[in-house]
């Protein structure tokens, strides 16, 4: 997948292979706790969830998981 960034107002979205492992850590400065909002399966199946949790653990950041998001048909 081609790597690209989409910016809208103050929001920046990164797309592509390895964007989590390459970009997440730089956005976590001064974070003490985060919420991971995800659906029931896709984040786990893709491995992204585990990548994020590993980075959070390495930085000593607490997190809560909200995985009850209803899929959009």
N, C-alpha and C positions, 0 to 999 in steps of 0.2 A: 504494500500500500504506500502510496506517495505521502510523504510527510508535509503537512501544511498547517498554518495557523490562521484562525479566524478571529478578528477583533471587532467588537461592537461595544461602543461606549466604554465602560470600565471593565468589561468582561473579555477575557482572552481564552479561546478554546484551541487546544492542540490535538491534531489528528495524525495517525500513522503508527508505524511499528516503533516500539520502544519509547514512545513519548512520555509514558508515566515514569519509567526509571530515569529518563534523561532530564525531565523537567520538574517533577513533583518536589524534590528536595529544596529547590531554590524558592519555592512558594511557601515553605513551611517555617521560615524564620519568624521567631517570636510567637509561634503557635504553641499552646499548651494542651489544647483539646480540639478534636474535630469530630464531625458527624459524617459517616459514610452512608450516603443514600443510594440504594441500589434495588434492582428487582430481585426476584427469587433465585435466578439461575445464571444469567449470561455473564455477569462479572466473575463469578466463581469458575464457570466453564472456560472462559477465555484466559484465566490466570491473572487478570488485572487486579482483582481483589487481593490475592496473595501478595502481589508485588507492592501494592499500596500499604498493606499491613506490615510488611517487612521494613519498608522505609520508615513508617511511623514508629515501629519498635526501635529501630536503630537510632532515631532522633529522640526517643523517650517521650513521645507524644501520646497522650491518652486518646482513645476513640470510642465512639458508640456506633453501632450498626443499626440502621433503619432499613430493613429489607422487605418492607410490605408495600412497595409501590406497585400499583395495578398497571399491567401492560396496556399500552394504547393500541387498540385493534387497528 
